[in-house]
Amino acid sequence: MKLLYQSVVAGALQATVANQFPAKVARFEYSLGDLSAMLEAEHLDAVVFTFGQGAVSSGGRKAVQFMSALLSGAASSGIDRLLVGVVDRRGDLLWFGTFASTSSDLRDPASAGQFVQTLAHDLPAVRR
C-alpha cells in the first residue's frame, strides 16, 4: 500500500505542483484502487500517510552558508519537508498537503507544531 501511495503521489505532485496542468489542478482525482479489504481487516475507515524530511546544518555548514549568502546575496539553508495524504476505503486520495520550510527546526516541539499547523491549514474540518 505504501509503495502504491508513493507512486500515486509522485504523479499528483508532477501534475499539480511541478507542471500545474490546469485540468489536473481543477479536478484533483487520484486513487490507489479499492483498499476496503485491507482496511476492514484493521477496522479502519481511512489511512493517513505521512512522509517527512528534516535537514540540520552543522556549525561549519551554517558559516559557509552565511558567507555564501553574503557573497551571492541569496540565502541557502537546509529544507524541512512534510507530505501528508488521507486515503479512504475506496482508495481515493481525499486530501493531500505538502509544505517545505528553510526556517523551521523539527527537533523543537513549538517549531514542529507550527510546521504541521501551516501544512494542515486547509484540511477540512470533520463535523459530527
GROMACS elastic network, one bead per residue, 0.5 to 0.9 nm:
[ bonds ]
;  ai    aj funct       b0    kb
    1     4     6  0.51682   500
    1     5     6  0.60591   500
    1     6     6  0.86184   500
    1    32     6  0.80201   500
    1    35     6  0.84856   500
    2     5     6  0.50721   500
    2     6     6  0.61759   500
    2     7     6  0.86821   500
    2    49     6  0.80544   500
    3     6     6  0.50989   500
    3     7     6  0.62860   500
    3     8     6  0.87306   500
    4     7     6  0.51426   500
    4     8     6  0.62525   500
    4     9     6  0.86216   500
    4    32     6  0.64510   500
    5     8     6  0.51333   500
    5     9     6  0.60585   500
    5    10     6  0.84776   500
    5    31     6  0.85398   500
    5    32     6  0.63673   500
    5    49     6  0.81858   500
    5    85     6  0.89224   500
    5    87     6  0.89520   500
    5    93     6  0.89892   500
    6     9     6  0.51708   500
    6    10     6  0.60559   500
    6    11     6  0.87298   500
    7    10     6  0.51235   500
    7    11     6  0.64957   500
    7    12     6  0.87604   500
    8    11     6  0.52418   500
    8    12     6  0.62536   500
    8    13     6  0.87163   500
    8    30     6  0.69342   500
    8    31     6  0.71900   500
    8    32     6  0.68102   500
    8    93     6  0.89571   500
    9    13     6  0.59807   500
    9    14     6  0.83852   500
    9    30     6  0.82008   500
    9    85     6  0.85277   500
    9    93     6  0.88961   500
    9    96     6  0.85991   500
   10    13     6  0.52252   500
   10    14     6  0.61484   500
   10    15     6  0.86680   500
   11    14     6  0.50713   500
   11    15     6  0.61319   500
   11    16     6  0.84646   500
   11    30     6  0.88314   500
   12    15     6  0.52256   500
   12    16     6  0.58414   500
   12    17     6  0.77259   500
   12    24     6  0.81800   500
   12    28     6  0.80685   500
   12    29     6  0.87537   500
   12    30     6  0.72130   500
   13    16     6  0.53246   500
   13    17     6  0.50702   500
   13    18     6  0.62951   500
   13    19     6  0.83743   500
   13    20     6  0.86970   500
   14    17     6  0.58837   500
   14    19     6  0.60121   500
   14    20     6  0.77025   500
   14    21     6  0.89077   500
   15    18     6  0.63979   500
   15    19     6  0.54385   500
   15    20     6  0.55705   500
   15    21     6  0.56270   500
   15    22     6  0.87834   500
   15    24     6  0.62186   500
   15    25     6  0.75059   500
   16    19     6  0.61256   500
   16    21     6  0.59876   500
   16    22     6  0.79115   500
   16    23     6  0.89914   500
   16    24     6  0.60676   500
   16    25     6  0.51993   500
   16    28     6  0.81458   500
   17    20     6  0.51619   500
   17    21     6  0.84046   500
   17    25     6  0.83828   500
   18    21     6  0.87899   500
   20    23     6  0.85867   500
   20    24     6  0.73464   500
   20    25     6  0.63404   500
   21    24     6  0.53663   500
   21    25     6  0.61160   500
   21    26     6  0.86091   500
   22    25     6  0.51351   500
   22    26     6  0.60165   500
   22    27     6  0.85094   500
   23    26     6  0.51742   500
   23    27     6  0.60509   500
   23    28     6  0.83753   500
   24    27     6  0.52074   500
   24    28     6  0.56682   500
   24    29     6  0.76593   500
   25    28     6  0.57022   500
   28    93     6  0.86327   500
   28    94     6  0.89510   500
   29    92     6  0.75148   500
   29    93     6  0.71648   500
   29    94     6  0.83745   500
   30    91     6  0.84541   500
   30    92     6  0.60411   500
   30    93     6  0.55151   500
   30    94     6  0.83390   500
   31    34     6  0.83137   500
   31    87     6  0.81113   500
   31    90     6  0.78441   500
   31    91     6  0.51552   500
   31    93     6  0.55798   500
   31    94     6  0.88660   500
   32    35     6  0.76293   500
   32    87     6  0.82168   500
   32    90     6  0.80099   500
   32    92     6  0.63748   500
   32    93     6  0.75436   500
   33    89     6  0.88123   500
   33    90     6  0.63137   500
   33    92     6  0.71926   500
   34    37     6  0.78250   500
   34    38     6  0.89292   500
   34    88     6  0.89036   500
   34    89     6  0.64579   500
   34    91     6  0.50503   500
   34    92     6  0.82337   500
   35    38     6  0.55251   500
   35    39     6  0.61236   500
   35    40     6  0.84387   500
   35    88     6  0.77191   500
   35    89     6  0.50428   500
   35    90     6  0.56587   500
   35    91     6  0.53837   500
   36    39     6  0.51332   500
   36    40     6  0.56850   500
   36    41     6  0.83386   500
   36    44     6  0.87867   500
   36    45     6  0.82880   500
   36    88     6  0.83099   500
   36    90     6  0.61433   500
   36    91     6  0.78269   500
   37    40     6  0.52917   500
   37    41     6  0.62377   500
   37    42     6  0.89600   500
   37    89     6  0.82261   500
   38    41     6  0.54028   500
   38    42     6  0.68929   500
   38    43     6  0.89259   500
   38    44     6  0.86620   500
   38    89     6  0.84561   500
   39    42     6  0.52557   500
   39    43     6  0.60676   500
   39    45     6  0.65752   500
   39    46     6  0.72402   500
   39    47     6  0.80697   500
   39    88     6  0.87785   500
   39    89     6  0.64257   500
   40    44     6  0.57894   500
   40    45     6  0.74547   500
   40    89     6  0.81182   500
   41    44     6  0.77302   500
   44    47     6  0.74169   500
   44    88     6  0.89181   500
   44    89     6  0.80161   500
   45    87     6  0.88109   500
   45    88     6  0.61196   500
   45    89     6  0.58574   500
   46    86     6  0.67856   500
   46    87     6  0.54710   500
   46    89     6  0.58349   500
   46    91     6  0.85679   500
   47    85     6  0.81373   500
   47    86     6  0.57886   500
   47    87     6  0.52536   500
   47    88     6  0.64589   500
   47    89     6  0.81862   500
   48    84     6  0.69805   500
   48    85     6  0.56655   500
   48    87     6  0.64641   500
   48    88     6  0.89530   500
   49    83     6  0.79715   500
   49    84     6  0.55471   500
   49    85     6  0.51507   500
   49    86     6  0.64598   500
   49    87     6  0.79673   500
   50    82     6  0.72010   500
   50    83     6  0.57651   500
   50    85     6  0.66774   500
   51    81     6  0.81777   500
   51    82     6  0.57869   500
   51    83     6  0.52381   500
   51    84     6  0.65262   500
   52    80     6  0.74967   500
   52    81     6  0.53905   500
   52    83     6  0.62403   500
   52    84     6  0.85704   500
   53    79     6  0.80444   500
   53    80     6  0.55695   500
   53    81     6  0.51453   500
   53    82     6  0.65360   500
   54    78     6  0.77491   500
   54    79     6  0.65605   500
   54    81     6  0.64152   500
   54    82     6  0.86030   500
   54   105     6  0.78849   500
   54   106     6  0.66544   500
   54   107     6  0.87907   500
   55    77     6  0.85338   500
   55    79     6  0.57113   500
   55    80     6  0.57790   500
   55    81     6  0.88240   500
   55   102     6  0.87219   500
   55   105     6  0.84170   500
   55   106     6  0.87536   500
   56    77     6  0.89477   500
   56    78     6  0.64220   500
   56    79     6  0.84936   500
   56    80     6  0.86975   500
   56   105     6  0.77479   500
   56   106     6  0.89956   500
   57    60     6  0.79363   500
   57    61     6  0.57354   500
   57    62     6  0.60712   500
   57    77     6  0.77971   500
   57    78     6  0.66648   500
   58    61     6  0.51703   500
   58    62     6  0.62081   500
   58    63     6  0.86932   500
   59    62     6  0.51243   500
   59    63     6  0.63095   500
   59    64     6  0.87884   500
   60    63     6  0.51133   500
   60    64     6  0.63327   500
   60    65     6  0.86430   500
   61    64     6  0.50432   500
   61    65     6  0.60688   500
   61    66     6  0.84899   500
   62    66     6  0.60262   500
   62    67     6  0.86099   500
   62    77     6  0.78314   500
   63    66     6  0.50479   500
   63    67     6  0.62320   500
   63    68     6  0.85152   500
   64    67     6  0.51632   500
   64    68     6  0.60208   500
   64    69     6  0.85176   500
   65    69     6  0.60407   500
   65    70     6  0.85762   500
   65    75     6  0.71951   500
   65    76     6  0.59224   500
   65    77     6  0.68043   500
   66    69     6  0.50992   500
   66    70     6  0.62498   500
   66    71     6  0.87234   500
   66    75     6  0.74105   500
   66    76     6  0.79771   500
   67    70     6  0.50320   500
   67    71     6  0.62080   500
   67    72     6  0.85341   500
   68    71     6  0.51612   500
   68    72     6  0.59136   500
   68    73     6  0.77432   500
   68    74     6  0.75956   500
   68    75     6  0.75035   500
   68    76     6  0.77823   500
   69    72     6  0.52352   500
   69    76     6  0.67266   500
   70    73     6  0.54306   500
   70    74     6  0.75384   500
   70    75     6  0.81246   500
   71    74     6  0.81732   500
   72    75     6  0.81267   500
   76   102     6  0.82951   500
   77   102     6  0.59108   500
   77   103     6  0.82049   500
   78   101     6  0.84007   500
   78   102     6  0.57704   500
   78   103     6  0.84707   500
   79   100     6  0.64422   500
   79   101     6  0.55371   500
   79   103     6  0.79532   500
   79   104     6  0.83613   500
   80    99     6  0.82523   500
   80   100     6  0.54671   500
   80   101     6  0.52982   500
   80   102     6  0.62581   500
   80   103     6  0.83242   500
   80   104     6  0.70143   500
   80   105     6  0.78559   500
   80   106     6  0.75714   500
   81    98     6  0.74506   500
   81    99     6  0.57844   500
   81   101     6  0.66660   500
   82    97     6  0.81262   500
   82    98     6  0.57239   500
   82    99     6  0.54838   500
   82   100     6  0.65205   500
   82   115     6  0.85488   500
   82   116     6  0.80441   500
   82   119     6  0.77822   500
   83    96     6  0.74742   500
   83    97     6  0.57947   500
   83    99     6  0.66877   500
   83   100     6  0.88769   500
   83   119     6  0.83823   500
   84    95     6  0.81227   500
   84    96     6  0.57603   500
   84    97     6  0.52942   500
   84    98     6  0.64551   500
   84   119     6  0.84674   500
   84   120     6  0.86407   500
   85    93     6  0.67759   500
   85    94     6  0.74706   500
   85    95     6  0.55959   500
   85    97     6  0.64410   500
   85    98     6  0.87941   500
   86    92     6  0.83347   500
   86    93     6  0.58819   500
   86    94     6  0.55279   500
   86    95     6  0.52571   500
   86    96     6  0.65568   500
   87    90     6  0.79386   500
   87    91     6  0.56154   500
   87    92     6  0.54054   500
   87    94     6  0.56261   500
   87    95     6  0.74326   500
   88    91     6  0.52169   500
   88    92     6  0.55872   500
   88    93     6  0.68922   500
   88    94     6  0.68820   500
   89    92     6  0.74093   500
   90    93     6  0.89990   500
   91    94     6  0.87421   500
   92    95     6  0.89161   500
   93    96     6  0.70723   500
   95   123     6  0.71183   500
   95   124     6  0.84276   500
   96   123     6  0.84127   500
   97   119     6  0.62042   500
   97   120     6  0.67809   500
   97   122     6  0.82512   500
   97   123     6  0.80154   500
   98   119     6  0.62126   500
   98   120     6  0.86087   500
   99   115     6  0.78944   500
   99   116     6  0.84038   500
   99   118     6  0.76254   500
   99   119     6  0.54036   500
   99   120     6  0.89712   500
  100   115     6  0.85180   500
  100   119     6  0.86151   500
  101   104     6  0.60370   500
  101   115     6  0.79969   500
  102   105     6  0.85580   500
  104   107     6  0.88950   500
  104   108     6  0.84844   500
  104   111     6  0.58029   500
  104   112     6  0.71639   500
  104   114     6  0.85798   500
  104   115     6  0.70789   500
  105   108     6  0.56629   500
  105   109     6  0.85117   500
  105   110     6  0.88779   500
  105   111     6  0.57696   500
  105   112     6  0.66013   500
  105   115     6  0.88569   500
  106   109     6  0.69764   500
  106   110     6  0.85528   500
  106   111     6  0.61293   500
  106   113     6  0.83800   500
  106   115     6  0.78928   500
  107   110     6  0.89740   500
  107   111     6  0.77859   500
  107   112     6  0.69672   500
  108   111     6  0.53391   500
  108   112     6  0.60033   500
  108   113     6  0.84897   500
  109   112     6  0.50817   500
  109   113     6  0.59428   500
  109   114     6  0.85856   500
  110   113     6  0.50918   500
  110   114     6  0.62557   500
  110   115     6  0.85802   500
  111   114     6  0.51777   500
  111   115     6  0.61358   500
  111   116     6  0.87934   500
  112   116     6  0.63179   500
  112   117     6  0.86425   500
  113   116     6  0.52616   500
  113   117     6  0.61756   500
  113   118     6  0.86386   500
  114   118     6  0.60890   500
  114   119     6  0.85618   500
  115   118     6  0.53232   500
  115   119     6  0.63656   500
  115   120     6  0.88221   500
  116   119     6  0.50147   500
  116   120     6  0.61031   500
  116   121     6  0.85491   500
  117   120     6  0.51839   500
  117   121     6  0.59772   500
  118   121     6  0.54153   500
  118   122     6  0.87059   500
  119   122     6  0.77533   500
  119   123     6  0.84767   500
  120   123     6  0.51387   500
  120   124     6  0.87751   500
  121   124     6  0.84681   500
  122   125     6  0.87372   500
